[in-house]
Amino acid sequence: MPIDRRPLREQIREELLSRLDRGDFAAGTDINEVALATELGVSRTPLREALITLAGEGVLESNQGRGFRFAPVSRKEFRELCEIVAALESLALDLSDPAYLREIAPELLRLARDFPDRIAEQQIIERHDDEWHDLLLSGCRNERLLDLITSVKAGMRRYAHLLAGDETPLEREAAEHRRVAELLMAGELAQASEALRGNWVNGMERMMSHIPAPEGAAST
């Protein structure tokens, strides 16, 4: 049985991100550190270290010295998260071995073609997208970069769970994924990286319609 020798704060952070990914936490929810530490079976010191890390990543916010809460949703934050992920995934693609990318490109193309529906439930879109993007980035050997992508995506994922729900029909453009795969097959890495950015930007615009605009603000 493998022994996990990572610092406890990292394991706690990963568990909280996993719960956030499942939609266990609502936006704006205050965190009861005593109750959470008891539930996780840890002391408050590593828990607080994990919370501070998540606050630095934008997943949590400090509640004016009274602890932490899960950050509320906003169009500005979601746009910024999408822009960050787009840049980071493009960087991970640039750092991958071009030969390996050409090798996996046919499978990426198959996965994209196997999901042609433009409208589907959020949970189905999420599962297919995760499989496709995980394979796309499987050639990147920069583990810190991949960890950062995972963290930022967790911040994005809560928008899907909070605003859409697992069974809400959403748009998904498989043609954008097919385009990235086709460019990789042709060895056009720079164009594939740009197409990947475009996929994230377009996905952001499709999701923005589900995020309420601030009161008194135009819905842009």
N, C-alpha and C positions, 0 to 999 in steps of 0.2 A: 504494500500500500504506500503510495507516494506521500511524503511529508511536505506540507506547505510551509516553507520557511520564510515566506514574505512577512514583512511587518504587519502586525494586527490591524493597524489603521488602514492599510491598503486592502486587507480582506473585508473590513467593515465598509469601506468606500465602495468596493465592488458589489457587496450585498445590497447596499442602499441603491446603487444604480440599477441593479437587477430588479429590485422592487419598484423603482420608479418606472423602469421599462415595462413592467407588467401593469402599470396604472394603479398601484396600491396607494399612492399619495396624491392628494388633491392640491392644486395650486393655492398658495396662500396659507396652507396648513402649518400651524406652529408645531415644532418638534419638542416633545417631552423627553428630555435627555435621560432622566431617571428611568422612565418606563421603557424607553427604547434600549437602554443599556441592559436592563433586566431581561427584556425579551431576547436580545442577542446573546446574553450570557457573557458580557464583557464589562470591564470597568469604564467609568466615564472618561478617563484620560485618553485612551486610544479612540473612543467614540468621538470625543470633541476634536481630536486631531483630524479625523476623517471628515467631520462636519466643516472644519475650517478649510480643508482642501476643497470640498465641494462648493463652499461659498466663493473661494477664489476662482473656481471654474464657472461660476454663474448659475449653478444648479440651485443653490440655496442663497438666502440673503440673511444678513445679521439683523435681528429685530431690535435695534437700538439698545444693545447691551442686555436684552432680556432673553437672549438665546437665538435660535435660528428658525427659519420657516422656509418652506418650499416657495420659490419665487413665483409671483403671479404671472399670468400670461400677458404678452403685449406684442403688437405687430412689429415694433422696433426690435425687440429681442429676437423674435423668430427670424426676421430678415437677417439680422447680424449672425445668428447661429448658422443659417443656411449659407451665407457668404463664407464663413469660416470653414465649414465642412467642404464646400466646393473647392476652396483653395488647398485644404489639407489633403483631400483625396487626389486632387490633381498632382500635388507634390509626391504623394506615395506612388502614383502611377509613374511619374518621372524617375523615381528612384528604383523602379523595378527593372529586372533584366528583360530587354526587348525580345530576346529569343523565347523566354518563358511566356511572355504576354502573347506572342504569336501562337505558342503551343496551346494556351487555354482559350484563345479567341473563338475557336469553333464551338466549344462548350458554352461560352458566354452567349454566342449567337443562338444556340439551341435553346438556352434558358429564356432568352428574350422572345423567341418565336413561340415557345410553349405557353406564353401568357399574352395572347393578343388582345384580350378584352380591355377596353378603355375605361369601363366602369366596373368596379368590383368593391367588395367589402374591405374596409380598412385592414382588418387582420390578414386577409388574403394577399393584398398588395404588400403589406409589411413583410410577410414571410418570403414572397418571391423576391422582393427588392433586397432583403438581407442576404439571401442565397447568392444573388447576382453580384452584389457589391463585395461580399466576403471573398468570392472567387476572384474578382477583379483585383483586389488588393493582396491576394495571397502571395504574390511575388515580392512584396516589400519586406525588407529585413530590418527596417528601423522600428523596433518595438515601441519606443517612446512615442513616435509619431502615431502608430496604430492605437496606442492607449489613449492618446489625446483625441483622436477621431472618435473612439468609442465613447469617451466622456462627453464630447460636444453633442454627439448623436443622442445621448441619453437626455440631454436638455431639450433637444428637438422632439424626441419621441413622446414626451409628456404632452406636447401640443396635440398630437394625433389622438392620444387616449382621452384627453380632457375635452377637446373640442369636437372630435368626430365620433369617438367610440368605436369599438371593435367591429360593429356590424353596420356602420354607416357607409353607404356607397360613395366612393370617391373616384376621381379621374386618375388615370395612370397611363403614361405614354410609352408603350413598349418600343416604339420606333426609335426613340432616343437611345435606348440601350442597344438596339440592333446596330445603330450607326456607330457607336463606340466600338463594338465588337468587330464590325466590318473594317474600320480604320486600323485596328490592331492587327487584323489578319493581313492587311496590306502593308504593315510595317510603318504606318503613319502615326508615330507616337505623339508628336506635337499636336496634330489635329485631333487625335483621340482624347488627349488631355483637355483640349478646348471644348470638345463635344461633351465631355463629362461635366465640365463646369456649367455648360448650357443646360444639361439635364437637371442639375440642382437648382439653377435659377428658375427654370420653367416649373419645376415641382414646387418651389417656393411660391410662385405666383398662383398656382392652382390651390394651394393650401390657404393663402392669405384671405380668400373669400370666407373662410370659416372662422376667422379671428375677428371678434367685434372691434370696431374702431372706438377710440376713446370718446367719451361724451363731448359733443361740440366740435369734433374733428371730422374732416371729410373722409369718406371711406376710400382711401387710395392705397 
